Amino acid sequence: MSELMVDFIISLDGYASAEGWPGFWGMEGPEYLDWIAGEAEAQHVALMGATTYRLMSGFAAEAPSEAGLAELTALPKVVFSSTLTAPLAWENSELITGDAVTAVREMKRRETRELRTIGSLGLSRSLLEAGVVDRFRVVVFPIITGKTGRERIFDGYPDIKLDLITSRTFDNRLQLLEYTPTILDSERSGQGHPDPREQGPGQFW
């Protein structure tokens, strides 16, 4: 059996990227980059959708020695897409055109290495909604991109309870938070916002 982890980097206001900003919002530091390189070397299977595949394979082709990219190229990668065609050009990449949730459930049964998503917002949301995600990890960058933010990560998500497993600070500014996610039942998650008059002090929405 294998575990599946959804893995994101986000701005404080929940965006995956921002127009006009550099990669990592220009806030990556040596401690964080060293951690990325170490994480990339850890044996796991990387899962992604077509958009992330096109983006990351392009980066790998243009800058193969950039932090983490050579290690990612060497890793086994599974790409879920109905628009791409096999064989995929990026080394060690397998294409699956069928249902991602069904495929991931089977991978969890037979795979011994950990499974991790890379980006792939729609894929990650589908896997979370299906209840097949064991761990949910975010690295929060201390930036708010209210005007320029792109790709809001949590829009359309079900209600999810997160139990903190571990946390860490990189370069005195980036926060890693790792959780066990629990999808709340539809009756509870469909109740909407509580009435502020029924909340205690400090709990107003």
Wavefront OBJ file of the C-alpha trace (Angstrom):
o trace
v 0.000 0.000 0.000
v 1.103 3.522 -0.744
v 0.072 6.944 0.574
v -0.976 9.902 -1.575
v 0.024 13.467 -0.739
v -1.358 16.604 -2.383
v 1.406 19.207 -2.359
v 0.992 22.945 -3.067
v 2.868 26.216 -2.746
v 0.478 29.110 -2.139
v 0.318 32.818 -1.399
v -1.230 33.773 1.922
v -4.506 34.505 0.129
v -4.575 31.114 -1.573
v -3.240 31.694 -5.098
v -0.894 29.364 -6.949
v 0.723 32.127 -9.012
v 0.549 35.846 -9.777
v 0.866 37.848 -12.972
v 4.134 39.767 -13.281
v 5.827 38.047 -10.335
v 8.855 35.714 -10.642
v 8.798 32.055 -9.656
v 8.220 31.453 -5.937
v 7.113 35.119 -5.876
v 10.842 35.923 -5.629
v 10.904 34.793 -1.984
v 12.720 31.453 -2.161
v 15.819 31.236 0.029
v 18.755 28.841 0.378
v 17.152 26.766 3.119
v 13.983 26.260 1.092
v 15.887 25.466 -2.129
v 18.019 22.888 -0.310
v 14.840 21.287 1.019
v 13.319 21.191 -2.485
v 16.413 19.439 -3.840
v 16.245 16.876 -1.029
v 12.523 16.315 -1.550
v 13.026 15.794 -5.278
v 15.604 13.125 -4.591
v 13.248 11.193 -2.300
v 11.824 8.220 -4.159
v 8.182 8.768 -5.018
v 5.855 8.786 -8.008
v 4.826 12.248 -9.234
v 1.216 12.706 -10.401
v 0.109 15.595 -12.613
v -2.399 16.793 -15.171
v -1.761 17.953 -18.734
v -1.277 21.655 -17.948
v 1.317 20.978 -15.266
v 3.023 18.412 -17.500
v 3.392 20.918 -20.327
v 4.713 23.587 -17.957
v 7.161 21.425 -16.012
v 8.461 19.468 -19.006
v 9.117 22.799 -20.713
v 11.067 24.043 -17.695
v 13.034 20.793 -17.584
v 13.930 21.081 -21.270
v 15.027 24.722 -20.963
v 16.843 24.558 -17.618
v 17.587 20.908 -16.788
v 20.092 21.804 -14.053
v 17.751 24.139 -12.151
v 17.048 23.175 -8.524
v 14.886 20.069 -8.418
v 14.316 19.700 -12.169
v 16.991 17.098 -12.893
v 15.746 15.042 -9.953
v 12.154 15.412 -11.138
v 13.125 14.256 -14.626
v 14.633 11.116 -13.100
v 11.504 10.328 -11.072
v 8.646 8.157 -12.375
v 5.802 10.462 -13.419
v 2.168 9.660 -14.185
v 0.237 12.158 -16.298
v -3.580 12.115 -16.430
v -4.907 13.617 -19.647
v -7.390 13.059 -22.461
v -5.625 15.587 -24.719
v -1.998 14.405 -24.660
v -0.853 11.423 -26.710
v 1.684 8.716 -25.945
v 4.591 8.413 -25.922
v 5.316 11.467 -23.795
v 8.574 13.272 -24.535
v 9.602 13.906 -20.919
v 11.666 11.015 -19.633
v 10.054 8.534 -17.241
v 6.526 9.813 -17.925
v 3.517 7.497 -18.299
v 0.220 8.718 -19.763
v -3.146 7.588 -18.350
v -6.217 8.647 -20.327
v -8.868 6.976 -18.148
v -10.462 8.037 -14.873
v -7.815 9.463 -12.541
v -9.531 8.491 -9.273
v -9.895 4.855 -10.337
v -6.289 4.756 -11.538
v -4.939 6.304 -8.331
v -6.887 3.885 -6.148
v -5.257 1.019 -8.044
v -1.825 2.660 -7.805
v -2.213 2.991 -4.044
v -2.918 -0.740 -3.808
v 0.060 -1.920 -5.859
v 2.677 0.845 -5.472
v 5.259 0.746 -2.654
v 6.570 4.275 -3.213
v 4.737 7.371 -2.024
v 2.487 9.165 -4.526
v 2.612 12.981 -4.705
v 0.800 15.476 -6.877
v 2.630 18.405 -8.462
v 0.471 21.483 -9.086
v -2.496 20.155 -11.076
v -5.296 21.980 -9.280
v -8.188 20.128 -10.916
v -6.613 16.704 -10.453
v -5.794 17.407 -6.814
v -9.328 18.629 -6.105
v -10.831 15.504 -7.694
v -8.603 13.231 -5.619
v -9.461 15.103 -2.417
v -13.184 14.985 -3.172
v -12.919 11.229 -3.729
v -11.295 10.743 -0.309
v -8.137 9.059 -1.629
v -5.689 11.692 -0.288
v -3.803 10.731 2.877
v -1.825 13.925 3.425
v -2.248 17.545 2.396
v 0.825 19.804 2.425
v 1.198 23.491 1.660
v 4.149 25.860 1.780
v 2.732 29.322 2.464
v 4.595 32.331 1.053
v 4.077 35.606 2.986
v 2.618 37.520 0.070
v -0.904 38.723 -0.742
v -1.676 38.983 -4.458
v -5.178 40.389 -4.352
v -4.797 42.243 -7.671
v -2.411 39.998 -9.585
v -3.140 36.524 -8.173
v -3.965 33.728 -10.603
v -5.233 30.168 -10.076
v -7.177 30.286 -6.829
v -6.477 26.903 -5.329
v -9.395 26.214 -3.025
v -12.358 27.435 -5.082
v -14.843 24.605 -5.587
v -13.422 22.451 -2.781
v -15.693 20.576 -0.401
v -15.460 21.401 3.293
v -12.367 19.688 4.671
v -11.148 19.297 8.244
v -7.338 19.424 8.510
v -5.397 17.864 11.393
v -1.853 19.215 11.640
v 0.900 16.585 11.395
v 3.984 18.772 11.191
v 5.124 22.327 10.494
v 8.397 24.026 9.631
v 9.766 27.478 8.821
v 12.210 28.089 5.937
v 14.500 31.127 5.748
v 12.541 32.807 8.565
v 9.598 33.517 6.253
v 8.098 30.468 4.503
v 5.751 28.183 6.425
v 5.367 24.469 5.663
v 2.146 22.957 7.014
v 1.296 19.279 6.597
v -2.117 17.862 7.482
v -4.289 14.791 7.441
v -7.441 15.796 5.516
v -10.960 14.641 6.359
v -13.823 15.407 3.970
v -16.809 16.590 5.987
v -20.133 14.934 5.254
v -22.421 16.657 2.759
v -25.064 17.560 5.355
v -22.551 19.409 7.488
v -20.649 20.987 4.590
v -23.881 22.195 2.974
v -25.008 24.290 5.945
v -23.191 27.433 4.764
v -21.886 30.160 7.053
v -23.213 30.154 10.621
v -25.296 33.043 11.869
v -22.843 35.541 13.486
v -25.352 36.119 16.285
v -24.875 32.504 17.340
v -21.086 32.742 17.531
v -19.054 33.505 20.611
v -16.631 36.426 20.995
v -13.894 36.408 18.346
v -15.775 33.975 16.104
v -17.609 36.399 13.848
v -17.330 35.840 10.093
l 1 2 3 4 5 6 7 8 9 10 11 12 13 14 15 16 17 18 19 20 21 22 23 24 25 26 27 28 29 30 31 32 33 34 35 36 37 38 39 40 41 42 43 44 45 46 47 48 49 50 51 52 53 54 55 56 57 58 59 60 61 62 63 64 65 66 67 68 69 70 71 72 73 74 75 76 77 78 79 80 81 82 83 84 85 86 87 88 89 90 91 92 93 94 95 96 97 98 99 100 101 102 103 104 105 106 107 108 109 110 111 112 113 114 115 116 117 118 119 120 121 122 123 124 125 126 127 128 129 130 131 132 133 134 135 136 137 138 139 140 141 142 143 144 145 146 147 148 149 150 151 152 153 154 155 156 157 158 159 160 161 162 163 164 165 166 167 168 169 170 171 172 173 174 175 176 177 178 179 180 181 182 183 184 185 186 187 188 189 190 191 192 193 194 195 196 197 198 199 200 201 202 203 204 205
